[in-house]
Amino acid sequence: MGGQSKQLLLINGIPLLQKTVKELVAANTGELVVVLGANAEAHKKVIGDYPVRIIENTDWQNGMGSSIKAGLKYITDQLPESKAVIISVCDQPHLTSLHMKELIRSYFKNKKSIVASAYKNTVGVPVLFDRSHFEALSKIQDEEGAKKVMQQNKNEIDSVSFPLGNIDLDSMEDYDTFNQ
């Protein structure tokens, strides 16, 4: 991103991080834990008015796995009754509260322990993991995401269609294409 925080890129006039948090809050799926890394202070400013728990991952530079583990540790320590967790990222500009509700609906209806978003011939985030996967998630490598846990449990995965889920903003080129 050329040194710019993608979380602060404007989507319809609001920072991407704020848009994502707004959708997640609207989904009303339970306690919302936001893990921040680089530029944490600037990011706190755009989501400080939302009812979220903010966790700072001081090891963010080690990779996505370190952020997943930081959030999961908070959940297991502070919210021990949690039955599941949804791991989401903030760079999917088409994420909606409706999609998040569909993940939970599928979890209760189909009784699978992982409910992933399906797009572009794959499954990925946002993804719901039942508590039975918390231990495996807590042991992922820092540079890995949750994909490894999904690959080890393919028979436990249900999916919910998220046609625009493949659109994420990882570069200024992605952002420019999105805006066109």
Sine and cosine of phi, psi and omega as CSV:
sin_phi,cos_phi,sin_psi,cos_psi,sin_omega,cos_omega
0.00,0.00,0.23,0.97,0.04,-1.00
0.88,0.47,0.59,0.81,0.03,-1.00
0.99,0.10,-0.08,1.00,0.00,-1.00
-1.00,-0.04,0.59,-0.81,0.04,-1.00
-0.97,0.25,0.88,-0.47,0.02,-1.00
-0.92,0.40,-0.44,0.90,0.02,-1.00
-0.89,0.45,-0.36,0.93,-0.02,-1.00
-0.98,-0.19,0.02,1.00,0.07,-1.00
-0.88,0.48,0.66,-0.75,-0.04,-1.00
-0.99,0.13,0.77,-0.64,0.09,-1.00
-0.85,-0.53,0.91,-0.41,-0.07,-1.00
0.77,0.63,0.63,0.78,0.11,-0.99
1.00,0.04,-0.05,1.00,0.04,-1.00
-0.81,-0.58,0.49,-0.87,0.00,-1.00
-0.86,0.51,0.61,-0.79,-0.03,-1.00
-0.79,0.61,-0.70,0.71,0.01,-1.00
-0.87,0.49,-0.69,0.72,0.01,-1.00
-0.90,0.43,-0.67,0.75,0.02,-1.00
-0.87,0.49,-0.70,0.71,0.00,-1.00
-0.89,0.45,-0.75,0.66,-0.01,-1.00
-0.88,0.48,-0.64,0.77,0.02,-1.00
-0.86,0.51,-0.69,0.72,0.03,-1.00
-0.91,0.40,-0.66,0.75,-0.01,-1.00
-0.92,0.39,-0.64,0.77,0.06,-1.00
-0.90,0.44,-0.69,0.73,-0.01,-1.00
-0.89,0.46,-0.45,0.89,0.01,-1.00
-0.93,0.37,-0.41,0.91,0.06,-1.00
0.80,0.60,0.75,0.67,-0.06,-1.00
-1.00,-0.02,-0.06,1.00,-0.03,-1.00
0.74,-0.68,-0.24,-0.97,-0.01,-1.00
-0.84,0.55,0.72,-0.69,-0.02,-1.00
-0.94,-0.35,0.87,-0.50,-0.01,-1.00
-0.92,-0.39,0.84,-0.55,0.01,-1.00
-0.94,-0.34,0.84,-0.54,0.02,-1.00
-0.99,-0.15,0.85,-0.52,0.00,-1.00
-0.93,-0.36,0.51,-0.86,0.04,-1.00
-0.80,-0.60,-0.95,-0.30,0.01,-1.00
-0.86,0.51,0.58,-0.82,0.04,-1.00
0.86,0.51,0.53,0.85,-0.08,-1.00
-0.82,0.57,-0.67,0.74,-0.05,-1.00
-0.89,0.45,-0.70,0.71,0.02,-1.00
-0.90,0.43,-0.60,0.80,-0.01,-1.00
-0.95,0.32,-0.60,0.80,0.05,-1.00
-0.86,0.51,-0.60,0.80,-0.04,-1.00
-0.88,0.47,-0.54,0.84,-0.06,-1.00
-1.00,0.04,-0.21,0.98,0.02,-1.00
-0.84,-0.54,0.07,1.00,-0.07,-1.00
-0.86,0.51,-0.41,0.91,-0.02,-1.00
-1.00,0.00,0.00,1.00,-0.02,-1.00
-1.00,-0.10,0.48,-0.87,-0.01,-1.00
-0.98,0.21,0.96,0.27,-0.03,-1.00
-0.77,-0.64,0.41,-0.91,0.14,-0.99
-1.00,-0.10,0.82,-0.58,-0.01,-1.00
-0.97,-0.24,0.81,-0.58,0.04,-1.00
-0.91,-0.42,0.74,-0.67,0.08,-1.00
-0.99,-0.13,0.82,-0.57,0.07,-1.00
-0.99,-0.12,0.98,-0.22,-0.02,-1.00
-0.96,0.28,-0.21,0.98,0.04,-1.00
-0.98,-0.20,0.37,0.93,-0.10,-0.99
-0.81,0.59,-0.55,0.83,-0.06,-1.00
-0.92,0.40,-0.24,0.97,0.02,-1.00
-0.98,0.20,-0.24,0.97,0.06,-1.00
0.80,-0.60,0.15,-0.99,-0.08,-1.00
-0.85,0.52,-0.59,0.81,0.00,-1.00
-0.86,0.52,-0.57,0.82,0.01,-1.00
-0.92,0.40,-0.56,0.83,0.04,-1.00
-0.96,0.30,-0.64,0.76,0.05,-1.00
-0.86,0.51,-0.72,0.70,-0.03,-1.00
-0.92,0.39,-0.59,0.81,0.03,-1.00
-0.90,0.43,-0.71,0.71,0.02,-1.00
-0.91,0.41,-0.66,0.75,-0.01,-1.00
-0.91,0.41,-0.63,0.78,0.04,-1.00
-0.88,0.48,-0.68,0.73,0.04,-1.00
-0.87,0.50,-0.72,0.69,-0.04,-1.00
-0.89,0.46,-0.73,0.68,-0.03,-1.00
-0.93,0.36,-0.53,0.85,0.01,-1.00
-0.98,0.19,-0.71,0.71,-0.15,-0.99
-0.99,-0.17,-0.36,0.93,-0.03,-1.00
-0.76,-0.65,0.87,0.49,-0.15,-0.99
-0.90,0.44,-0.27,0.96,-0.01,-1.00
-1.00,0.07,-0.02,1.00,-0.03,-1.00
-0.85,0.52,0.76,-0.65,-0.01,-1.00
-1.00,-0.04,-0.34,0.94,-0.04,-1.00
-0.33,-0.94,0.24,-0.97,0.07,-1.00
-0.69,-0.72,0.60,-0.80,0.13,-0.99
-0.95,-0.32,0.83,-0.56,0.06,-1.00
-0.99,-0.15,0.83,-0.57,-0.01,-1.00
-0.74,-0.67,0.29,-0.96,0.08,-1.00
-0.86,-0.51,0.21,-0.98,-0.06,-1.00
-0.97,-0.23,0.11,0.99,-0.07,-1.00
-0.97,-0.23,0.34,0.94,0.08,-1.00
-0.96,-0.28,1.00,-0.08,-0.13,-0.99
-0.91,0.41,-0.25,0.97,-0.02,-1.00
-0.99,-0.11,0.12,0.99,0.01,-1.00
-0.90,0.43,0.70,-0.71,0.01,-1.00
-0.79,-0.62,0.34,-0.94,0.07,-1.00
-0.90,0.44,-0.57,0.82,0.02,-1.00
-0.87,0.50,-0.67,0.74,0.02,-1.00
-0.89,0.46,-0.67,0.74,0.01,-1.00
-0.88,0.47,-0.66,0.75,0.04,-1.00
-0.90,0.44,-0.56,0.83,0.02,-1.00
-0.92,0.40,-0.59,0.81,0.06,-1.00
-0.86,0.51,-0.72,0.70,-0.02,-1.00
-0.93,0.35,-0.66,0.75,0.03,-1.00
-0.85,0.53,-0.71,0.70,0.01,-1.00
-0.89,0.45,-0.64,0.77,0.01,-1.00
-0.84,0.54,-0.74,0.67,-0.03,-1.00
-0.97,0.25,-0.57,0.82,-0.04,-1.00
-0.97,0.25,-0.74,0.68,-0.15,-0.99
-0.99,-0.12,-0.14,0.99,0.11,-0.99
0.86,0.52,0.51,0.86,0.11,-0.99
-1.00,-0.03,0.52,-0.86,-0.08,-1.00
-1.00,0.09,-0.14,0.99,0.09,-1.00
-0.71,-0.71,0.76,-0.65,0.09,-1.00
-0.81,-0.59,0.92,-0.39,-0.08,-1.00
-0.95,-0.32,0.29,-0.96,0.10,-1.00
-1.00,0.06,0.69,-0.72,-0.03,-1.00
-0.95,-0.32,0.80,-0.60,0.04,-1.00
-0.35,-0.94,0.54,-0.84,0.10,-0.99
0.74,0.67,0.75,0.66,0.05,-1.00
0.88,0.48,0.47,0.88,0.06,-1.00
-0.54,-0.84,0.09,-1.00,0.14,-0.99
-0.83,-0.56,0.54,-0.84,-0.04,-1.00
-0.21,-0.98,-0.46,-0.89,-0.04,-1.00
-0.98,0.22,0.44,-0.90,-0.16,0.99
-0.89,0.46,0.54,-0.84,-0.01,-1.00
-0.65,-0.76,0.69,-0.72,0.02,-1.00
-0.99,-0.14,0.73,-0.68,0.08,-1.00
-0.87,-0.50,0.79,-0.62,0.12,-0.99
-0.91,0.40,0.39,-0.92,0.01,-1.00
-0.79,0.62,-0.50,0.87,-0.03,-1.00
-0.87,0.48,-0.25,0.97,0.01,-1.00
-0.97,-0.23,-0.01,1.00,-0.06,-1.00
-0.86,0.52,-0.67,0.74,-0.03,-1.00
-0.89,0.45,-0.71,0.71,0.02,-1.00
-0.89,0.45,-0.65,0.76,0.02,-1.00
-0.90,0.44,-0.58,0.81,-0.03,-1.00
-0.95,0.32,-0.20,0.98,-0.04,-1.00
-0.95,-0.32,0.10,1.00,0.01,-1.00
-0.92,0.39,0.43,-0.90,0.05,-1.00
-0.95,0.32,0.50,-0.87,-0.04,-1.00
-0.83,0.56,-0.62,0.78,-0.08,-1.00
-0.99,0.14,-0.09,1.00,0.01,-1.00
-0.99,-0.10,0.34,-0.94,0.19,-0.98
-0.98,-0.19,-0.34,-0.94,-0.02,-1.00
-0.99,0.13,-0.07,1.00,-0.06,-1.00
-0.82,0.57,-0.61,0.79,-0.03,-1.00
-0.88,0.48,-0.67,0.74,0.02,-1.00
-0.90,0.43,-0.60,0.80,0.05,-1.00
-0.91,0.42,-0.70,0.71,-0.02,-1.00
-0.90,0.44,-0.53,0.85,0.01,-1.00
-0.98,0.20,-0.17,0.99,-0.07,-1.00
-0.72,-0.69,0.67,0.74,-0.09,-1.00
-0.82,0.57,-0.58,0.82,-0.02,-1.00
-0.96,0.29,-0.20,0.98,-0.02,-1.00
-0.99,-0.14,0.07,1.00,-0.11,-0.99
-0.99,-0.12,0.77,-0.64,0.23,-0.97
-0.93,-0.36,0.37,-0.93,0.00,-1.00
-0.72,-0.69,0.44,-0.90,0.05,-1.00
-0.84,-0.54,0.77,-0.63,-0.04,-1.00
-0.89,0.46,0.75,-0.66,0.07,-1.00
-0.67,-0.74,0.97,0.24,-0.16,-0.99
-0.79,0.61,-0.54,0.84,-0.02,-1.00
-0.98,-0.21,0.25,0.97,-0.02,-1.00
-0.91,0.40,-0.39,0.92,0.02,-1.00
-0.96,0.28,-0.21,0.98,0.02,-1.00
-1.00,0.07,0.95,-0.32,0.10,-1.00
-0.75,-0.66,0.36,-0.93,-0.11,-0.99
-0.96,-0.28,1.00,0.03,-0.01,-1.00
-0.98,-0.21,-0.18,0.98,-0.02,-1.00
-0.53,-0.85,0.25,-0.97,0.06,-1.00
-0.91,0.43,-0.51,0.86,0.07,-1.00
-0.89,0.45,-0.69,0.73,0.07,-1.00
-0.86,0.52,-0.70,0.71,-0.03,-1.00
-0.90,0.44,-0.70,0.71,0.02,-1.00
-0.89,0.45,-0.68,0.74,0.03,-1.00
-0.89,0.46,-0.70,0.72,0.03,-1.00
-0.85,0.53,-0.68,0.73,-0.05,-1.00
-0.94,0.33,-0.32,0.95,0.03,-1.00
-0.99,0.13,0.00,0.00,0.00,0.00
